[in-house]
Every structure is written in structure tokens, then in C-alpha cells.
Amino acid sequence: MKHWYRLVATVVAGAALAGCAADDVMVKRQAEMESRIENLLQSNKAMNAQLADVSGELLRIKEQVRANGDDIGRLTAGQKDLRESLDALHAREVKVKTAPPATRGEVVNRDAVKEKDSAQDAYVKAYGLYSSDRYDEAVKAFTSFMQTYPASEFAANAQYWIGECHYTQSNLPLALDAFQKVISNYPASKKVPDAMLKAAYTLYAMHSDDKGRVMLENLIEKYPKSPAADKARERLSRK
């Protein structure tokens, strides 16, 4: 009988030890599982942070590409203006060199031509300051040009480039005022569509999206075949 009791006691003790061992294994596995879950959570947080950084970088790149597109358009328009001015200067220089001696009746016309050439020289010099990124000096030069030659064929252009100087420097209210002056003071100028486009861009930059959209819509309606209207349609398509 004593032998039987010992056997039972041994079995019970073994079972207890086995149960404790099993509990230890379960506790260990649970700890390992919790550790893995914590690592996964940390990895997920890190991945989300990386995705946020990538998204922000993509947005910055997109804005830079858009800004570069605006700069390219601005430079192209400026090159066209400058080329036209230089071509006109060259044509007049050739005309003066090949013209016969002036009669008394032509003296007045010669004076008018001389003044026109002086105006063009002043305009080209002002634009040269703008091209050199000397915006404050360019604004003064264009302003002086407009005061000295208010009836010049380049007056509207000068007013437009004043707006571009302010826009490039993020002086948005001054830029908007300059572009609006092109629209209101020189309604027959070829620069009006460009001025409307840049006025709209300025309004968007000032968070006046509704007014910017209206300006673009007016541009498309009034000048549907202009390059500026094409850019306006592209901007409106972004919503």
C-alpha cells in the first residue's frame, strides 16, 4: 500500500512540475508574441513617417516643377519682347544710315524718330536690369521709362514687367496692382492676356481662389486663342 501511495505522489508531483513547465512556456511565448507585435507597431510608425516625408517631398517637387514652368514662360515672353525691341532698333539704324540727306520738312520727323529710339534704348536697359535679377532697380527703371515716355509702344510692356518684378519677389499686392494696370490702362495691348494670366496666378497665391478662377475664365472668354488662354485652361483643370 505504501508503495502505491508513493507512486501516486510521484505521478502527482510530476504532473504539477509538467504544468508549471507548460505555464512557463506559455508565458515565454506570450512575451515573445507581445515583443513581435510591439516591433511591428514601431515599424509601422516608422513606415508611416517615411511615407509622410515622401509625400511632402513629392508635393514640393510638384510645386517646384509648376514654378519652373511659370519661370520658363516668363523668360520666353521676356526674350520675345527684347528681341522685338532689338530688331526694331536695328531696322531704324539701317534706315538712318541708308536714308538720303533730310530736307527741312523732315527735321521734325527725325526728331520724333530720335525720341522713339531713345525710348526704346531706355526700355531695353530697364529690361536688362530685370534679366539680371536686379528687380528693385528694374522697377525704378521701368517706372522712369513710363514717366518719360508715357505714349511709347512699350509702355504696357514696362508696366507688365513691373508686375513680374514684384511677383518674383513675392510682393503680391504690388504685383496684382501692376498687372491690373496693364489690363485697365492699356486695353489694346498684346500684353493684356499675359497680364490677366499673371493677375490670376497672383490671386491664387493670395488665397483668393474664387477671384483667380473668374480672372482665368474672363481671359479664356476674351482671348480664347492666346497662349495665355491655354495656360488658363490648364490651371483651371487642376481645380
C-alpha positions as CSV (number, residue, x, y, z in Angstrom):
1,M,0.0,0.0,0.0
2,K,2.8,2.4,0.9
3,H,4.4,1.6,-2.4
4,W,1.1,2.6,-4.1
5,Y,0.9,5.9,-2.2
6,R,4.5,6.7,-3.2
7,L,3.7,6.0,-6.9
8,V,0.6,8.3,-6.8
9,A,2.5,11.0,-5.1
10,T,5.3,10.8,-7.7
11,V,2.8,11.0,-10.5
12,V,1.0,14.0,-8.9
13,A,4.3,15.8,-8.4
14,G,5.4,15.1,-11.9
15,A,2.1,16.4,-13.3
16,A,2.5,19.6,-11.2
17,L,6.0,20.1,-12.4
18,A,4.9,19.5,-16.0
19,G,2.1,22.0,-15.5
20,C,4.5,24.6,-14.2
21,A,6.8,24.0,-17.1
22,A,3.9,24.3,-19.5
23,D,2.9,27.6,-17.9
24,D,6.4,28.9,-18.2
25,V,6.5,28.0,-21.9
26,M,3.2,29.8,-22.5
27,V,4.3,32.8,-20.6
28,K,7.5,32.9,-22.6
29,R,5.7,32.5,-25.9
30,Q,3.2,35.2,-24.9
31,A,6.1,37.6,-24.1
32,E,7.7,36.8,-27.4
33,M,4.5,37.4,-29.3
34,E,4.0,40.8,-27.5
35,S,7.5,41.8,-28.4
36,R,6.9,40.9,-32.0
37,I,3.7,42.9,-32.1
38,E,5.5,45.9,-30.5
39,N,8.2,45.7,-33.1
40,L,5.6,45.6,-35.9
41,L,3.8,48.6,-34.4
42,Q,7.1,50.5,-34.3
43,S,8.0,49.5,-37.8
44,N,4.6,50.6,-39.0
45,K,5.0,54.0,-37.3
46,A,8.4,54.4,-38.9
47,M,7.0,53.4,-42.3
48,N,4.1,55.9,-41.9
49,A,6.6,58.7,-41.1
50,Q,8.7,57.8,-44.1
51,L,5.6,57.8,-46.3
52,A,4.6,61.3,-45.0
53,D,8.1,62.5,-45.8
54,V,8.0,61.1,-49.3
55,S,4.5,62.6,-49.9
56,G,5.8,66.0,-48.7
57,E,8.8,65.8,-50.9
58,L,6.6,64.9,-53.9
59,L,4.4,67.9,-53.2
60,R,7.4,70.2,-53.0
61,I,8.8,68.8,-56.3
62,K,5.4,69.2,-57.9
63,E,5.2,72.9,-56.8
64,Q,8.8,73.4,-58.0
65,V,8.0,72.0,-61.4
66,R,5.0,74.3,-61.6
67,A,7.1,77.3,-60.6
68,N,9.8,76.4,-63.1
69,G,7.1,76.2,-65.8
70,D,6.0,79.7,-64.9
71,D,9.6,80.9,-64.9
72,I,10.1,79.4,-68.4
73,G,7.0,81.1,-69.7
74,R,8.1,84.4,-68.2
75,L,11.6,84.1,-69.7
76,T,10.2,83.2,-73.1
77,A,7.9,86.2,-73.1
78,G,10.8,88.4,-72.0
79,Q,13.0,87.2,-74.7
80,K,10.3,87.9,-77.3
81,D,9.9,91.4,-76.0
82,L,13.6,92.0,-76.0
83,R,14.1,90.5,-79.5
84,E,11.3,92.7,-80.9
85,S,12.9,95.8,-79.4
86,L,16.4,95.0,-80.7
87,D,15.0,94.1,-84.1
88,A,13.2,97.5,-84.2
89,L,16.4,99.3,-83.1
90,H,18.4,97.6,-85.8
91,A,15.9,98.3,-88.5
92,R,15.8,102.0,-87.6
93,E,19.6,102.1,-87.5
94,V,19.8,100.7,-91.0
95,K,17.1,103.1,-92.2
96,V,19.0,106.1,-90.8
97,K,22.3,105.0,-92.4
98,T,20.8,104.5,-95.8
99,A,18.4,107.5,-95.8
100,P,19.2,110.5,-98.1
101,P,20.0,113.9,-96.5
102,A,17.0,115.3,-94.7
103,T,15.1,118.2,-96.1
104,R,13.7,120.9,-93.8
105,G,10.3,119.3,-93.7
106,E,11.8,116.0,-92.4
107,V,13.6,117.5,-89.5
108,V,10.6,117.2,-87.2
109,N,10.2,113.6,-88.2
110,R,13.8,112.9,-87.5
111,D,13.3,114.4,-84.0
112,A,10.4,112.1,-83.5
113,V,12.4,109.1,-84.6
114,K,15.2,110.1,-82.3
115,E,12.9,110.3,-79.3
116,K,11.4,106.9,-80.2
117,D,14.9,105.4,-80.4
118,S,15.7,106.9,-77.1
119,A,12.6,105.4,-75.6
120,Q,13.5,102.0,-76.9
121,D,17.0,102.3,-75.5
122,A,15.6,103.1,-72.1
123,Y,13.2,100.2,-72.3
124,V,16.0,97.7,-73.3
125,K,18.2,99.0,-70.4
126,A,15.4,98.5,-67.9
127,Y,14.7,95.1,-69.2
128,G,18.4,94.3,-68.9
129,L,18.2,95.0,-65.2
130,Y,15.2,92.7,-64.9
131,S,17.0,89.9,-66.7
132,S,19.9,90.3,-64.3
133,D,17.6,89.8,-61.3
134,R,18.1,93.4,-60.2
135,Y,14.4,93.7,-59.5
136,D,14.3,96.8,-57.4
137,E,16.4,98.7,-59.9
138,A,14.3,97.4,-62.8
139,V,11.1,98.6,-61.1
140,K,12.6,102.1,-60.8
141,A,13.9,102.0,-64.4
142,F,10.6,100.8,-65.9
143,T,8.7,103.4,-63.8
144,S,11.1,106.2,-65.0
145,F,10.6,105.0,-68.6
146,M,6.8,105.2,-68.3
147,Q,7.0,108.7,-66.8
148,T,9.4,109.9,-69.5
149,Y,7.7,108.1,-72.4
150,P,4.0,107.6,-71.4
151,A,2.9,107.2,-75.1
152,S,5.6,104.7,-76.0
153,E,4.5,101.5,-77.7
154,F,6.4,99.7,-74.9
155,A,4.6,101.4,-72.0
156,A,2.3,98.5,-71.5
157,N,5.2,96.1,-71.5
158,A,7.0,98.2,-69.0
159,Q,4.0,98.1,-66.7
160,Y,3.8,94.3,-67.1
161,W,7.4,93.8,-66.2
162,I,7.0,95.9,-63.1
163,G,4.3,93.4,-62.1
164,E,6.7,90.5,-62.8
165,C,9.4,92.1,-60.7
166,H,7.0,92.3,-57.7
167,Y,5.6,88.8,-58.4
168,T,9.1,87.2,-58.4
169,Q,9.9,88.9,-55.1
170,S,6.5,87.7,-53.6
171,N,5.3,91.3,-53.3
172,L,1.9,90.0,-54.2
173,P,-0.4,93.1,-53.6
174,L,2.1,95.3,-55.7
175,A,2.2,92.6,-58.4
176,L,-1.6,92.4,-58.6
177,D,-1.8,96.2,-58.8
178,A,0.7,96.3,-61.6
179,F,-0.9,93.6,-63.7
180,Q,-4.4,95.2,-63.2
181,K,-3.0,98.5,-64.5
182,V,-1.9,96.8,-67.7
183,I,-5.5,95.5,-68.1
184,S,-7.2,98.8,-67.4
185,N,-4.7,101.3,-68.8
186,Y,-3.7,99.5,-72.0
187,P,-6.7,97.5,-73.1
188,A,-5.5,97.3,-76.7
189,S,-2.0,96.0,-75.8
190,K,-0.9,92.5,-76.7
191,K,0.3,92.2,-73.1
192,V,-3.3,92.2,-71.7
193,P,-3.8,88.3,-71.9
194,D,-0.4,87.7,-70.1
195,A,-1.3,90.3,-67.5
196,M,-4.7,88.7,-66.9
197,L,-3.0,85.3,-66.5
198,K,-0.4,86.6,-64.0
199,A,-3.1,88.5,-62.2
200,A,-4.9,85.2,-61.7
201,Y,-1.8,83.5,-60.6
202,T,-1.2,86.3,-58.1
203,L,-4.8,86.0,-56.8
204,Y,-4.3,82.2,-56.3
205,A,-1.1,82.9,-54.4
206,M,-3.0,85.3,-52.2
207,H,-5.6,82.6,-51.5
208,S,-8.3,84.4,-53.4
209,D,-9.1,81.3,-55.5
210,D,-12.6,82.4,-56.5
211,K,-11.3,85.7,-57.9
212,G,-8.4,83.9,-59.6
213,R,-10.8,81.5,-61.3
214,V,-13.0,84.3,-62.5
215,M,-10.0,86.1,-64.0
216,L,-8.9,82.9,-65.8
217,E,-12.5,82.4,-67.2
218,N,-12.6,86.0,-68.4
219,L,-9.2,85.5,-70.1
220,I,-10.4,82.5,-71.9
221,E,-13.6,84.2,-73.0
222,K,-11.9,87.4,-74.3
223,Y,-8.7,85.8,-75.8
224,P,-9.6,82.2,-76.5
225,K,-6.8,81.6,-79.0
226,S,-4.0,83.2,-77.0
227,P,-1.1,81.2,-75.4
228,A,-2.2,82.7,-72.1
229,A,-5.7,81.2,-72.5
230,D,-4.1,77.7,-73.0
231,K,-2.3,78.1,-69.7
232,A,-5.5,79.4,-68.1
233,R,-7.3,76.2,-69.2
234,E,-4.5,74.1,-67.8
235,R,-4.7,75.9,-64.4
236,L,-8.5,75.6,-64.2
237,S,-8.2,71.8,-65.0
238,R,-6.3,71.3,-61.7
239,K,-9.2,72.5,-59.6
